[in-house]
Amino acid sequence: PQEIRARMSGLLAARHFPGLVKAGDCVSVLAVAVQG
């Protein structure tokens, strides 16, 4: 494992699902909430 620090605070939520992702791969989606 490698530690990676973001330049902003937040929360990363992840969920395992069947697919082409192999052990050791990391797939995530990051988003930023904006006021509109």
DSSP file (Angstrom, degrees, kcal/mol; ACC not computed):
  #  RESIDUE AA STRUCTURE BP1 BP2  ACC     N-H-->O    O-->H-N    N-H-->O    O-->H-N    TCO  KAPPA ALPHA  PHI   PSI    X-CA   Y-CA   Z-CA
    1    1 A P              0   0    0      0, 0.0     2,-0.4     0, 0.0     0, 0.0   0.000 360.0 360.0 360.0 149.0    0.0    0.0    0.0
    2    2 A Q        -     0   0    0      2,-0.0     2,-0.4     0, 0.0     0, 0.0  -0.989 360.0-129.9-126.3 132.1    1.1    3.6   -0.7
    3    3 A E        -     0   0    0     -2,-0.4     2,-0.4     2,-0.0     0, 0.0  -0.667  25.4-174.2 -81.6 130.3   -0.1    6.6    1.3
    4    4 A I        -     0   0    0     -2,-0.4     2,-0.4     2,-0.0    -2,-0.0  -0.994   9.7-152.7-126.5 127.6   -1.4    9.4   -0.8
    5    5 A R        -     0   0    0     -2,-0.4     2,-0.2     2,-0.0    -2,-0.0  -0.851  10.0-140.7-104.8 134.1   -2.4   12.8    0.7
    6    6 A A        -     0   0    0     -2,-0.4     4,-0.1     2,-0.2    -2,-0.0  -0.515  15.0-129.6 -87.5 158.2   -5.0   15.0   -1.0
    7    7 A R  S    S+     0   0    0     -2,-0.2     2,-0.3     2,-0.1    -1,-0.1   0.329  92.2  45.3 -88.1   7.2   -4.7   18.8   -1.1
    8    8 A M  S    S-     0   0    0      2,-0.0    -2,-0.2     0, 0.0     2,-0.1  -0.979  86.1-110.1-145.4 156.7   -8.2   19.2    0.2
    9    9 A S        +     0   0    0     -2,-0.3     2,-0.3     2,-0.0    -2,-0.1  -0.466  57.2 108.5 -83.6 160.5  -10.3   17.6    3.0
   10   10 A G        -     0   0    0     -2,-0.1     2,-0.4    -4,-0.1    22,-0.1  -0.985  59.6 -80.5 163.7-166.6  -13.1   15.3    2.3
   11   11 A L        -     0   0    0     -2,-0.3     2,-0.6     2,-0.0    -2,-0.0  -0.996  23.3-154.9-133.6 131.5  -14.4   11.7    2.5
   12   12 A L        -     0   0    0     -2,-0.4     2,-0.4    18,-0.1    18,-0.1  -0.941  13.9-170.8-107.8 119.2  -13.7    8.9    0.0
   13   13 A A        -     0   0    0     -2,-0.6    16,-0.4    16,-0.3     2,-0.3  -0.921   7.5-179.7-110.6 135.2  -16.4    6.2    0.0
   14   14 A A        -     0   0    0     -2,-0.4     2,-0.3    14,-0.1    14,-0.1  -0.930  11.7-166.3-133.9 156.5  -15.8    3.0   -1.9
   15   15 A R        -     0   0    0     -2,-0.3     2,-0.3     2,-0.0    -2,-0.0  -0.996  22.1-124.7-144.1 136.9  -17.7   -0.2   -2.6
   16   16 A H        +     0   0    0     -2,-0.3    -2,-0.0     0, 0.0     0, 0.0  -0.618  35.5 168.8 -79.6 137.8  -16.6   -3.5   -3.9
   17   17 A F        -     0   0    0     -2,-0.3     4,-0.2     4,-0.0    -2,-0.0  -0.992  40.2 -96.8-146.2 148.9  -18.5   -4.8   -7.0
   18   18 A P  S    S+     0   0    0      0, 0.0     2,-0.3     0, 0.0     0, 0.0  -0.359  71.5 100.8 -63.2 141.8  -17.9   -7.7   -9.4
   19   19 A G  S    S-     0   0    0      2,-0.2     0, 0.0    -2,-0.0     0, 0.0  -0.962  85.8 -50.8 173.4-157.0  -16.2   -6.6  -12.6
   20   20 A L  S    S+     0   0    0     -2,-0.3     2,-0.3     2,-0.1     0, 0.0   0.400  88.9 117.6 -88.1   2.2  -12.9   -6.4  -14.4
   21   21 A V        -     0   0    0     -4,-0.2    -2,-0.2     4,-0.0     2,-0.2  -0.563  52.7-153.6 -73.5 129.8  -11.1   -4.9  -11.5
   22   22 A K    >   -     0   0    0     -2,-0.3     3,-2.4     1,-0.1    -2,-0.1  -0.599  33.5 -74.7-100.8 162.8   -8.3   -7.2  -10.2
   23   23 A A  T 3  S+     0   0    0      1,-0.3    -1,-0.1    -2,-0.2     3,-0.1  -0.323 122.2  28.5 -54.8 132.6   -6.8   -7.4   -6.7
   24   24 A G  T 3  S+     0   0    0      1,-0.4    -1,-0.3    -3,-0.1     2,-0.1   0.144  93.6 116.6  98.5 -19.0   -4.5   -4.4   -6.1
   25   25 A D    <   -     0   0    0     -3,-2.4     2,-0.4     2,-0.0    -1,-0.4  -0.477  51.5-152.6 -77.7 154.1   -6.5   -2.1   -8.5
   26   26 A C        +     0   0    0     -2,-0.1     2,-0.5    -3,-0.1    -3,-0.0  -0.982  14.5 178.2-131.6 121.6   -8.2    1.0   -7.1
   27   27 A V        +     0   0    0     -2,-0.4     2,-0.3     2,-0.0    -2,-0.0  -0.988  16.2 151.1-123.4 126.0  -11.2    2.5   -8.7
   28   28 A S        -     0   0    0     -2,-0.5     2,-0.4   -14,-0.1   -14,-0.1  -0.977  35.5-138.9-150.3 161.3  -12.9    5.5   -7.2
   29   29 A V        -     0   0    0    -16,-0.4     2,-0.4    -2,-0.3   -16,-0.3  -0.995  19.1-161.7-123.9 127.1  -14.9    8.6   -8.0
   30   30 A L        +     0   0    0     -2,-0.4     2,-0.3   -18,-0.1   -18,-0.1  -0.864  11.4 178.4-109.5 143.5  -14.2   11.9   -6.3
   31   31 A A        -     0   0    0     -2,-0.4     2,-0.5     2,-0.0    -2,-0.0  -0.972  20.1-144.9-141.9 156.1  -16.6   14.8   -6.2
   32   32 A V        -     0   0    0     -2,-0.3     2,-0.3   -22,-0.1   -22,-0.0  -0.989  20.9-130.7-122.9 127.5  -16.7   18.3   -4.7
   33   33 A A        -     0   0    0     -2,-0.5     2,-0.4     2,-0.0    -2,-0.0  -0.610  27.8-168.0 -76.3 132.8  -20.0   19.8   -3.4
   34   34 A V        -     0   0    0     -2,-0.3     2,-0.4     0, 0.0    -2,-0.0  -0.935  21.8-123.5-123.3 147.6  -20.6   23.3   -4.7
   35   35 A Q              0   0    0     -2,-0.4    -2,-0.0     1,-0.1     0, 0.0  -0.754 360.0 360.0 -87.6 130.9  -23.2   25.9   -3.7
   36   36 A G              0   0    0     -2,-0.4    -1,-0.1     0, 0.0     0, 0.0   0.443 360.0 360.0-124.3 360.0  -25.4   26.9   -6.5
